[in-house]
């Protein structure tokens, strides 16, 4: 009953338009009162405990690295490199968008950062080249879903902390699925180009090839340093976040030299604000998760779904339908923090690989970034393009259907994730 009290209060409060962090705190209070806890210090103590995890320190570091990369001219250099590699093909700027998203995903780890950084550059370029604005914005938004899958991924860090999985192994598990998703988007863009009648190509003069490659190398080295460092034990994921932030700062200040020192104040402020928002959600969601665990909700769910645990495929389909619905009405981070501890006992009971399901779960929840009413990536797309939500949805549907198809492939054929994961780890 406690779980239904939480869900009822959650949906009612979300409908009021209150920020998600405050909604979760109010839900925690309602749940505490319902369960008979009368000591307000329990709320404070659990919120502190929820953020007192060493691994979570990686979150502000990676957010800071993303901010520095965004303001240090890194985005534009990655776009130019992507133009050099794939811009020569018909509909070249679309392939550039997808390829640049793959590159930027290895720097940011957050879908919203991709939409903001790359959308502000690519949407105007594609519009001037004659592409439909809704289509180009939809492609930028859809391509951003690779960021939470390709390492370093903040959602995978949060999920790993929540259900006690190795962050390094989660990063290894996300490499191939993220690249596979990008490849599928390119295939669909190939078809869209012919349907919409685009013929644009990008030609890079020979004398600009070497400078473009040289200027992009420092940015492309960052994900390599992080993945190799974590994979071979040179540093932990948390230390990897610090390495990423310091490396990004050195590149921005001493190699590209496009970010003046006075801009650092705004960069650190934006990073601190973003990290504080995430950590507040982490703290409140942890409290709800603790209360749900105390109420033995996971045990009740295992008993309820006992029949499904004997049929892993049916369980996967059921859970993914539930996650798709949750992703439409709630942001990705609180869903992971609240529902992962509830769902994972079912996954383990059904002998489903926990790292495989982590990738499926994060990809599933990322769909919510592209669907109203939450649709965070859509709102950022609105700000960079000037379009309304409905207009972007009209342009995004081929790519969203593609990502749903990829999710279905991963559910039906787990080896698409498991075989590369076992090879890499």
Secondary structure as UniProt FT lines:
FT   HELIX           2..15
FT   TURN            16..17
FT   HELIX           20..35
FT   HELIX           41..51
FT   HELIX           54..56
FT   HELIX           57..71
FT   TURN            72..73
FT   HELIX           74..86
FT   TURN            87..88
FT   TURN            90..91
FT   HELIX           92..108
FT   HELIX           111..128
FT   TURN            129..130
FT   HELIX           133..143
FT   HELIX           144..146
FT   TURN            147..149
FT   HELIX           154..163
FT   HELIX           167..196
FT   HELIX           206..231
FT   TURN            232..233
FT   HELIX           237..250
FT   HELIX           251..256
FT   TURN            261..262
FT   HELIX           263..294
FT   TURN            295..296
FT   HELIX           297..304
FT   HELIX           306..309
FT   HELIX           312..329
FT   HELIX           332..349
FT   TURN            350..351
FT   HELIX           354..366
FT   HELIX           367..370
FT   TURN            372..374
FT   HELIX           376..385
FT   HELIX           389..412
FT   HELIX           415..424
//
